[in-house]
Amino acid sequence: MKFLTDFKKRFHSGAIAKCWHACAPSFPLARTFYGVPVYMDFRDNVDDWTKSRDELEKREVALLDLAGRLKSGTVWDVGANIGLFSVRAAVNGISCVAFELSPKACRLMERTVSRTRLPIQIVKRAFTLNPVSYIPPDSAFAENALAVAPSGEGTLTSCGFEEAERLYGTPTLLKMDIEGGEKEFFDSAAFKEWILRRNVLWCVEVHRAKLGCSPEWTDVPHCTLDGEHVLYAPSEAALAEIVPSI
């Protein structure tokens, strides 16, 4: 295990990552997370399965605590990957809709849901401001980003937020981690109006380094949960209710 820990510290350098992806076998394995088994891929999710149970549950702890504090409603887990945020909320009895662009990650989530019977609905589509055609990734990496492409063989169509609401109802909380794709949502007046009009809590990972800027809505009540996650709310009261410490 120490070898894997040391390896992970250097893993995200290009040469090592390419070597691991080329040589490591890909197969599912389950780890216990908040009392239930969660499936992940040996090759693609090395940063998750090499953690102890305590480390896994404390990774992005402010975000996971947010999921644990919800008492009702529905969560949209946008950029769900293998579904850790969805599982945390679902263990608390909250219904989740998990949007994920990786078919492989979706299959892992399906195994988790099949075994646990948690209230998680899996949407095998990327989530974007407006529908676009994209090429789905062949891995279950947590850092898969959208690869936009002309419509044709091998492409899928993403789900826009308005279509998502028609299909799955209005969420209480929208958690978003889409590897830099968040900026189009920050820049959209229509999405901002929808968040405020629908009384949706929006928890977004800003990915400042990838965006090369710090997008924000200064005129909307918000708080920073940790270094990257920012929670926006339609009112100060709604923000204080879900994050009492602010």
GULO-311758 format. One record per residue (C-alpha): x, y, z; residue in one letter. Coordinates in Angstrom, 1 decimal, always signed. Layout:
BEGIN
px|py|pz|residuo
X|Y|Z|A
...
! end
This chain:
BEGIN
px|py|pz|residuo
+0.0|+0.0|+0.0|M
+2.9|+2.4|+0.7|K
+4.1|+1.8|-2.8|F
+0.7|+2.8|-4.2|L
+0.6|+5.9|-1.9|T
+4.0|+7.0|-3.2|D
+3.0|+6.2|-6.7|F
-0.1|+8.4|-6.4|K
+1.9|+11.4|-5.4|K
+3.6|+11.3|-8.8|R
+0.7|+9.8|-10.7|F
-0.6|+12.9|-12.4|H
+2.7|+13.5|-14.2|S
+2.1|+12.7|-17.9|G
+4.6|+9.8|-18.4|A
+3.5|+7.9|-15.3|I
-0.2|+8.3|-16.0|A
+0.3|+7.1|-19.6|K
+2.3|+4.1|-18.4|C
-0.3|+3.2|-15.8|W
-3.2|+3.5|-18.2|H
-1.3|+1.4|-20.8|A
-0.2|-1.4|-18.4|C
-2.6|-1.6|-15.5|A
-5.6|-4.0|-15.9|P
-9.1|-2.6|-15.9|S
-11.6|-4.4|-13.7|F
-14.3|-3.4|-11.1|P
-13.8|-3.7|-7.4|L
-15.9|-2.5|-4.5|A
-15.0|-0.4|-1.5|R
-17.1|+0.4|+1.5|T
-18.2|+4.0|+1.6|F
-20.6|+5.3|+4.3|Y
-21.6|+1.7|+5.0|G
-22.4|+0.5|+1.5|V
-20.3|-1.0|-1.3|P
-19.3|+1.4|-4.1|V
-17.8|+0.0|-7.3|Y
-14.8|+1.6|-8.9|M
-12.2|+0.6|-11.6|D
-8.8|-0.7|-10.6|F
-7.0|+1.2|-13.4|R
-9.1|+4.4|-13.7|D
-10.0|+5.1|-10.1|N
-6.6|+4.4|-8.4|V
-6.9|+7.6|-6.4|D
-10.1|+6.3|-4.8|D
-9.5|+2.6|-4.1|W
-6.1|+3.1|-2.6|T
-7.5|+5.3|+0.1|K
-8.5|+3.9|+3.5|S
-12.2|+4.0|+4.3|R
-11.6|+7.0|+6.6|D
-9.6|+8.8|+3.9|E
-12.3|+8.1|+1.3|L
-15.1|+9.4|+3.4|E
-13.1|+12.5|+4.4|K
-12.1|+13.4|+0.8|R
-13.8|+16.6|-0.1|E
-15.4|+16.4|+3.4|V
-17.2|+19.7|+3.2|A
-18.9|+18.6|+0.0|L
-19.9|+15.2|+1.5|L
-21.1|+16.9|+4.6|D
-23.4|+19.1|+2.5|L
-25.0|+15.9|+1.0|A
-25.4|+14.5|+4.5|G
-27.2|+17.7|+5.8|R
-30.1|+17.6|+3.2|L
-33.4|+16.4|+4.8|K
-35.6|+16.3|+1.7|S
-35.8|+17.0|-2.0|G
-33.7|+15.8|-4.9|T
-30.1|+16.1|-5.8|V
-28.7|+16.4|-9.3|W
-25.1|+15.1|-9.2|D
-23.6|+16.6|-12.4|V
-20.3|+15.0|-13.2|G
-21.0|+12.1|-10.9|A
-18.1|+9.9|-12.0|N
-18.5|+6.7|-9.9|I
-21.2|+8.4|-7.8|G
-19.6|+9.1|-4.4|L
-21.6|+12.3|-3.8|F
-24.8|+10.5|-4.9|S
-24.2|+7.6|-2.6|V
-23.5|+10.0|+0.3|R
-26.8|+11.8|-0.3|A
-28.8|+8.6|-1.0|A
-27.6|+6.9|+2.2|V
-29.2|+9.9|+3.9|N
-32.5|+9.0|+2.1|G
-32.3|+11.7|-0.6|I
-33.2|+10.8|-4.2|S
-30.4|+11.5|-6.7|C
-30.1|+12.0|-10.4|V
-26.5|+11.3|-11.5|A
-25.4|+12.8|-14.8|F
-22.2|+11.3|-16.1|E
-20.5|+11.4|-19.6|L
-18.4|+8.3|-19.2|S
-20.3|+5.1|-20.1|P
-17.7|+3.1|-18.1|K
-18.3|+5.1|-14.9|A
-22.1|+4.7|-15.5|C
-21.7|+1.0|-15.6|R
-19.8|+1.1|-12.3|L
-22.6|+3.2|-10.8|M
-25.2|+0.7|-12.1|E
-23.4|-2.1|-10.2|R
-23.5|+0.0|-7.0|T
-27.2|+0.8|-7.4|V
-28.0|-2.8|-8.3|S
-26.3|-4.1|-5.2|R
-27.4|-1.3|-2.7|T
-30.9|-0.4|-4.1|R
-30.1|+3.2|-3.3|L
-32.4|+5.9|-4.8|P
-30.0|+6.9|-7.6|I
-31.2|+7.4|-11.2|Q
-28.3|+7.3|-13.6|I
-28.3|+9.5|-16.7|V
-25.7|+8.4|-19.2|K
-25.2|+11.8|-20.7|R
-23.1|+14.9|-20.2|A
-24.8|+17.9|-18.7|F
-24.3|+21.2|-20.5|T
-26.0|+24.5|-20.8|L
-27.5|+23.6|-24.2|N
-27.4|+20.2|-26.0|P
-24.2|+19.5|-27.9|V
-22.7|+16.4|-29.6|S
-19.7|+14.9|-27.9|Y
-17.5|+11.8|-28.0|I
-17.8|+9.8|-24.8|P
-14.6|+8.9|-23.0|P
-13.5|+5.2|-22.8|D
-12.3|+5.5|-19.2|S
-13.9|+6.1|-15.8|A
-11.3|+8.8|-14.8|F
-12.7|+11.5|-12.5|A
-11.1|+14.2|-14.7|E
-12.8|+13.3|-18.0|N
-13.7|+16.5|-19.8|A
-16.3|+17.1|-22.5|L
-14.9|+16.4|-26.1|A
-17.3|+18.3|-28.3|V
-17.6|+16.9|-31.9|A
-19.8|+17.2|-34.9|P
-22.8|+14.9|-34.7|S
-22.3|+11.5|-36.2|G
-21.4|+7.9|-35.6|E
-19.8|+7.5|-32.1|G
-21.2|+10.7|-30.6|T
-23.8|+11.3|-28.0|L
-26.0|+14.3|-27.3|T
-25.6|+16.1|-24.0|S
-28.5|+17.1|-21.7|C
-29.3|+20.8|-21.3|G
-30.5|+22.0|-17.9|F
-34.0|+22.8|-19.2|E
-34.4|+19.3|-20.7|E
-33.2|+17.8|-17.5|A
-35.8|+19.7|-15.5|E
-38.5|+18.4|-17.9|R
-37.3|+14.9|-17.5|L
-36.4|+14.7|-13.9|Y
-38.1|+17.5|-12.1|G
-36.6|+20.5|-10.3|T
-33.7|+19.7|-8.0|P
-33.2|+21.0|-4.4|T
-29.5|+20.9|-4.8|L
-27.4|+20.8|-8.0|L
-23.8|+19.7|-7.4|K
-21.6|+20.3|-10.4|M
-18.1|+19.2|-11.2|D
-17.5|+19.1|-14.9|I
-13.8|+19.8|-15.3|E
-13.8|+23.4|-16.5|G
-17.2|+23.3|-18.2|G
-18.7|+25.2|-15.3|E
-17.8|+28.6|-16.9|K
-20.5|+28.5|-19.5|E
-23.0|+28.2|-16.6|F
-21.5|+31.2|-14.8|F
-21.7|+33.2|-18.0|D
-25.4|+32.3|-18.7|S
-28.1|+34.8|-17.6|A
-30.7|+32.2|-18.3|A
-29.2|+29.6|-16.0|F
-28.7|+32.2|-13.3|K
-32.3|+33.2|-13.5|E
-33.4|+29.6|-13.4|W
-31.3|+28.9|-10.2|I
-32.9|+31.9|-8.5|L
-36.5|+31.4|-9.8|R
-36.5|+27.7|-9.0|R
-34.9|+28.2|-5.6|N
-32.1|+25.7|-6.4|V
-28.9|+25.4|-4.3|L
-25.9|+25.3|-6.7|W
-22.7|+23.7|-5.4|C
-20.0|+24.1|-8.0|V
-16.4|+23.2|-8.2|E
-14.9|+26.3|-9.9|V
-11.7|+24.7|-11.3|H
-10.0|+28.1|-11.3|R
-6.6|+26.7|-12.5|A
-8.2|+25.1|-15.6|K
-10.4|+28.1|-16.4|L
-7.5|+30.6|-15.9|G
-9.9|+32.9|-14.0|C
-12.2|+33.0|-11.0|S
-15.7|+33.1|-12.3|P
-18.3|+34.0|-9.7|E
-21.7|+35.6|-9.1|W
-21.0|+38.3|-6.6|T
-24.6|+39.4|-6.4|D
-26.0|+36.0|-5.4|V
-25.6|+34.7|-1.8|P
-22.8|+32.2|-1.6|H
-20.1|+30.7|+0.6|C
-16.9|+28.8|-0.1|T
-17.1|+25.3|+1.3|L
-13.4|+24.5|+0.7|D
-10.6|+25.5|-1.7|G
-12.7|+25.0|-4.8|E
-16.3|+24.3|-4.0|H
-18.7|+27.3|-3.8|V
-22.3|+27.0|-2.8|L
-24.8|+29.5|-4.3|Y
-28.3|+30.0|-2.9|A
-31.4|+32.0|-3.9|P
-31.4|+33.8|-0.5|S
-29.3|+34.4|+2.6|E
-31.9|+32.4|+4.6|A
-31.6|+29.4|+2.3|A
-27.8|+29.5|+2.5|L
-27.8|+29.7|+6.3|A
-30.3|+26.8|+6.5|E
-28.0|+24.4|+4.7|I
-24.7|+25.8|+6.0|V
-25.5|+27.0|+9.6|P
-21.9|+28.0|+10.3|S
-21.8|+30.9|+7.9|I
! end
